[in-house]
Amino acid sequence: MSYGVSAALQQAVFQRLAADTTLDGLVSGAIYDSAPPGIVSGTYVSLGPEDVTEKSDKTGHGALHEIIVSVVTDAAGFQQAKEVAAAVSDALVDATLILARGTLVYLNFQRARARRVQDADVRRIDLVFHARVQDN
């Protein structure tokens, strides 16, 4: 296994989301590499946790990254959050990302979870993507 591609993958995913004009139009540039501190009003996207498992094969070292991208909003209802989540998915599914280290084999949507955040009037959608990488 190699975890060596992780930073390059995160950077490429962030750059892809930040460069997407549809997504930018929906969140006005509020795309973060980590959740912003404190209470943030409006709608934003942030890269979240990641789980990685070993996926080396006879061609070389590799890993499967389970990446979570979150959409958070204080807008009423889930409509706006779902529109932003769709734009995130459209930007990432089957994207051809150039990594500073390693190679992206595929990037696929796996599942999503939409919910209200505790007692706050905030909605959150966590989108889970699988990214298979090779460290060559």
VOPA-554850 format. One record per residue (C-alpha): x, y, z; residue number from 1; residue in one letter. Coordinates in nm, 3 decimals. Layout:
<rs>
<r x="X" y="Y" z="Z" i="NUM" aa="a"/>
...
</rs>
This chain:
<rs>
<r x="0.000" y="0.000" z="0.000" i="1" aa="m"/>
<r x="0.101" y="0.356" z="-0.052" i="2" aa="s"/>
<r x="-0.052" y="0.657" z="0.118" i="3" aa="y"/>
<r x="0.187" y="0.873" z="-0.081" i="4" aa="g"/>
<r x="-0.074" y="0.991" z="-0.332" i="5" aa="v"/>
<r x="-0.316" y="1.123" z="-0.069" i="6" aa="s"/>
<r x="-0.200" y="1.486" z="-0.062" i="7" aa="a"/>
<r x="-0.184" y="1.504" z="-0.442" i="8" aa="a"/>
<r x="-0.535" y="1.358" z="-0.472" i="9" aa="l"/>
<r x="-0.679" y="1.604" z="-0.220" i="10" aa="q"/>
<r x="-0.516" y="1.895" z="-0.398" i="11" aa="q"/>
<r x="-0.650" y="1.782" z="-0.736" i="12" aa="a"/>
<r x="-1.004" y="1.731" z="-0.603" i="13" aa="v"/>
<r x="-1.001" y="2.075" z="-0.441" i="14" aa="f"/>
<r x="-0.869" y="2.240" z="-0.758" i="15" aa="q"/>
<r x="-1.134" y="2.065" z="-0.969" i="16" aa="r"/>
<r x="-1.415" y="2.186" z="-0.743" i="17" aa="l"/>
<r x="-1.275" y="2.540" z="-0.719" i="18" aa="a"/>
<r x="-1.243" y="2.564" z="-1.099" i="19" aa="a"/>
<r x="-1.596" y="2.444" z="-1.174" i="20" aa="d"/>
<r x="-1.797" y="2.745" z="-1.291" i="21" aa="t"/>
<r x="-2.138" y="2.591" z="-1.218" i="22" aa="t"/>
<r x="-2.040" y="2.510" z="-0.861" i="23" aa="l"/>
<r x="-1.876" y="2.850" z="-0.815" i="24" aa="d"/>
<r x="-2.197" y="3.017" z="-0.932" i="25" aa="g"/>
<r x="-2.394" y="2.831" z="-0.666" i="26" aa="l"/>
<r x="-2.160" y="2.893" z="-0.371" i="27" aa="v"/>
<r x="-1.974" y="3.208" z="-0.479" i="28" aa="s"/>
<r x="-1.631" y="3.056" z="-0.421" i="29" aa="g"/>
<r x="-1.716" y="2.911" z="-0.078" i="30" aa="a"/>
<r x="-1.520" y="2.590" z="-0.133" i="31" aa="i"/>
<r x="-1.289" y="2.491" z="0.150" i="32" aa="y"/>
<r x="-1.015" y="2.236" z="0.199" i="33" aa="d"/>
<r x="-1.150" y="2.197" z="0.553" i="34" aa="s"/>
<r x="-1.463" y="2.315" z="0.727" i="35" aa="a"/>
<r x="-1.434" y="2.683" z="0.819" i="36" aa="p"/>
<r x="-1.423" y="2.761" z="1.192" i="37" aa="p"/>
<r x="-1.723" y="2.901" z="1.374" i="38" aa="g"/>
<r x="-2.068" y="2.960" z="1.238" i="39" aa="i"/>
<r x="-2.076" y="3.024" z="0.866" i="40" aa="v"/>
<r x="-2.387" y="3.160" z="0.702" i="41" aa="s"/>
<r x="-2.495" y="3.072" z="0.352" i="42" aa="g"/>
<r x="-2.392" y="2.762" z="0.162" i="43" aa="t"/>
<r x="-2.046" y="2.612" z="0.132" i="44" aa="y"/>
<r x="-1.860" y="2.300" z="0.023" i="45" aa="v"/>
<r x="-1.576" y="2.143" z="0.219" i="46" aa="s"/>
<r x="-1.353" y="1.842" z="0.177" i="47" aa="l"/>
<r x="-1.403" y="1.606" z="0.466" i="48" aa="g"/>
<r x="-1.269" y="1.285" z="0.609" i="49" aa="p"/>
<r x="-1.101" y="1.019" z="0.402" i="50" aa="e"/>
<r x="-1.055" y="0.645" z="0.452" i="51" aa="d"/>
<r x="-0.789" y="0.465" z="0.253" i="52" aa="v"/>
<r x="-0.741" y="0.093" z="0.189" i="53" aa="t"/>
<r x="-0.460" y="-0.093" z="0.019" i="54" aa="e"/>
<r x="-0.521" y="-0.182" z="-0.345" i="55" aa="k"/>
<r x="-0.178" y="-0.269" z="-0.482" i="56" aa="s"/>
<r x="-0.159" y="-0.519" z="-0.763" i="57" aa="d"/>
<r x="0.105" y="-0.668" z="-0.989" i="58" aa="k"/>
<r x="0.135" y="-0.338" z="-1.178" i="59" aa="t"/>
<r x="0.240" y="-0.144" z="-0.865" i="60" aa="g"/>
<r x="0.139" y="0.021" z="-0.541" i="61" aa="h"/>
<r x="-0.211" y="0.156" z="-0.516" i="62" aa="g"/>
<r x="-0.489" y="0.257" z="-0.282" i="63" aa="a"/>
<r x="-0.863" y="0.314" z="-0.275" i="64" aa="l"/>
<r x="-0.955" y="0.649" z="-0.119" i="65" aa="h"/>
<r x="-1.305" y="0.699" z="0.017" i="66" aa="e"/>
<r x="-1.344" y="1.077" z="0.009" i="67" aa="i"/>
<r x="-1.626" y="1.274" z="0.168" i="68" aa="i"/>
<r x="-1.724" y="1.612" z="0.026" i="69" aa="v"/>
<r x="-1.979" y="1.801" z="0.235" i="70" aa="s"/>
<r x="-2.237" y="2.059" z="0.133" i="71" aa="v"/>
<r x="-2.357" y="2.268" z="0.426" i="72" aa="v"/>
<r x="-2.628" y="2.535" z="0.414" i="73" aa="t"/>
<r x="-2.853" y="2.739" z="0.638" i="74" aa="d"/>
<r x="-3.100" y="2.783" z="0.352" i="75" aa="a"/>
<r x="-3.450" y="2.657" z="0.423" i="76" aa="a"/>
<r x="-3.517" y="2.306" z="0.302" i="77" aa="g"/>
<r x="-3.282" y="2.080" z="0.109" i="78" aa="f"/>
<r x="-3.339" y="2.214" z="-0.244" i="79" aa="q"/>
<r x="-3.036" y="2.446" z="-0.256" i="80" aa="q"/>
<r x="-2.811" y="2.190" z="-0.086" i="81" aa="a"/>
<r x="-2.917" y="1.926" z="-0.338" i="82" aa="k"/>
<r x="-2.844" y="2.157" z="-0.631" i="83" aa="e"/>
<r x="-2.495" y="2.221" z="-0.495" i="84" aa="v"/>
<r x="-2.443" y="1.849" z="-0.425" i="85" aa="a"/>
<r x="-2.540" y="1.769" z="-0.784" i="86" aa="a"/>
<r x="-2.284" y="2.021" z="-0.910" i="87" aa="a"/>
<r x="-2.016" y="1.864" z="-0.688" i="88" aa="v"/>
<r x="-2.103" y="1.521" z="-0.824" i="89" aa="s"/>
<r x="-2.106" y="1.645" z="-1.184" i="90" aa="d"/>
<r x="-1.763" y="1.804" z="-1.134" i="91" aa="a"/>
<r x="-1.601" y="1.494" z="-0.985" i="92" aa="l"/>
<r x="-1.758" y="1.182" z="-1.137" i="93" aa="v"/>
<r x="-1.524" y="1.038" z="-1.398" i="94" aa="d"/>
<r x="-1.309" y="1.353" z="-1.380" i="95" aa="a"/>
<r x="-0.966" y="1.332" z="-1.536" i="96" aa="t"/>
<r x="-0.748" y="1.471" z="-1.259" i="97" aa="l"/>
<r x="-0.377" y="1.525" z="-1.305" i="98" aa="i"/>
<r x="-0.201" y="1.443" z="-0.979" i="99" aa="l"/>
<r x="0.132" y="1.586" z="-0.866" i="100" aa="a"/>
<r x="0.219" y="1.231" z="-0.758" i="101" aa="r"/>
<r x="0.070" y="0.909" z="-0.887" i="102" aa="g"/>
<r x="-0.216" y="0.844" z="-1.125" i="103" aa="t"/>
<r x="-0.592" y="0.853" z="-1.081" i="104" aa="l"/>
<r x="-0.744" y="0.532" z="-1.216" i="105" aa="v"/>
<r x="-1.106" y="0.631" z="-1.151" i="106" aa="y"/>
<r x="-1.322" y="0.862" z="-0.942" i="107" aa="l"/>
<r x="-1.681" y="0.745" z="-0.882" i="108" aa="n"/>
<r x="-1.978" y="0.850" z="-0.672" i="109" aa="f"/>
<r x="-2.074" y="0.591" z="-0.408" i="110" aa="q"/>
<r x="-2.348" y="0.735" z="-0.189" i="111" aa="r"/>
<r x="-2.481" y="1.045" z="-0.016" i="112" aa="a"/>
<r x="-2.645" y="1.124" z="0.315" i="113" aa="r"/>
<r x="-2.868" y="1.432" z="0.360" i="114" aa="a"/>
<r x="-2.968" y="1.542" z="0.708" i="115" aa="r"/>
<r x="-3.039" y="1.831" z="0.940" i="116" aa="r"/>
<r x="-2.751" y="1.914" z="1.172" i="117" aa="v"/>
<r x="-2.862" y="1.844" z="1.530" i="118" aa="q"/>
<r x="-3.092" y="2.116" z="1.659" i="119" aa="d"/>
<r x="-2.956" y="2.384" z="1.426" i="120" aa="a"/>
<r x="-3.148" y="2.504" z="1.125" i="121" aa="d"/>
<r x="-2.867" y="2.377" z="0.903" i="122" aa="v"/>
<r x="-2.875" y="2.113" z="0.632" i="123" aa="r"/>
<r x="-2.579" y="1.896" z="0.538" i="124" aa="r"/>
<r x="-2.522" y="1.653" z="0.255" i="125" aa="i"/>
<r x="-2.217" y="1.427" z="0.272" i="126" aa="d"/>
<r x="-2.122" y="1.287" z="-0.067" i="127" aa="l"/>
<r x="-1.894" y="0.983" z="-0.070" i="128" aa="v"/>
<r x="-1.663" y="0.920" z="-0.365" i="129" aa="f"/>
<r x="-1.420" y="0.636" z="-0.433" i="130" aa="h"/>
<r x="-1.092" y="0.727" z="-0.597" i="131" aa="a"/>
<r x="-0.859" y="0.447" z="-0.705" i="132" aa="r"/>
<r x="-0.499" y="0.565" z="-0.740" i="133" aa="v"/>
<r x="-0.166" y="0.417" z="-0.835" i="134" aa="q"/>
<r x="0.162" y="0.541" z="-0.693" i="135" aa="d"/>
<r x="0.396" y="0.516" z="-0.987" i="136" aa="n"/>
</rs>
